[in-house]
């Protein structure tokens, strides 16, 4: 106790907060909660999760990526999280990197897992009538379904990018007529506008993942790989998009506007710029569609080395989630 009191004296002046900033999204109610952690469960893709936390698609196809994916898969198994794999395109061409993506044996059968392919690859497979390969991919990875990522700006800025010849909404509609796979549709760092969300909400897909502005922006990633002229001309595009909060509110508005029989999406993954658990707690709480929240780079920082660092990080997130549940009330 003496050490603790000494710390209080030493740290008192450096621990002052500016009273001008208060997180006004919540009422803090310290009278009614406890520190007891009650077990909770959340459902996604028909599977139970212990936390409403999704490991957003990141990487694959390199030795380093294999280490990252295996650490993340181990965390999903231990803490009851779900995971989306990075683009599995490389597996369509060669099985060489399969082990980088083969995380189901680590995750176990209980955790939700999704494979991932881009809209350009889907367009090519629709053209040559080879979409059955996507079913084979999902089966080989023992995944619960497939993410289709929509990335026209990334492809435009990528030096070796593909050309999208038909609107993505048409490609998704065509594929849905041909497949029984569970599908999730996501962007890659700039989110979806209101009209895109309106169309997606009316498709028979499992979920929309926002991948909104504020997180890793893959258009910017590719622009940073391009030449100086492209970087100069296209740079303004990376500032166009929608935040996770804007998109949550747009979806809530559309839920009120659309007839119930037209609203077919069952869940959201609120991701993009979610850098702390209170952002995720707030947005999943105000969503009118059942939602979990996703993070990518926040996990990546802790998943590149020994598993213990990632383990401590997620254990702390879990503690924070219980604190929010017990002592915060969303306004």
Buried (B, 14 or more C-beta within 10 A) or exposed (E): EEEEEEEEEEEEEEEEEEEEEEEEBBEEEEEEBEEEEEEEEBBBBEBEBBBBBBBBBBBBBEEEBBBBBBBBBBBBBBBBBBBBBBBBBBBBEEEEBBEBBBBBEBBEEEBBBBBBBBBBBBBBBBEEEEBEBBBEBBEBBBBBBBBBBBBBBBBBBBEEBBEBEEEBBEBBEBBBEBBEBBBBBBBBBBBBBBEBBBBBBBBEBBBBBBBBBBBBBBBBBBBEEBEEEBBEEBEEBBEEBBBBBBBBBBBBBBBEEBEEEEBBBBBBBBBBBBEEBBBBBBBBBBBBBBBBBBBBEBBBEBBBEEBEEBBEBBEEBBEBBBBBBBBBEEE
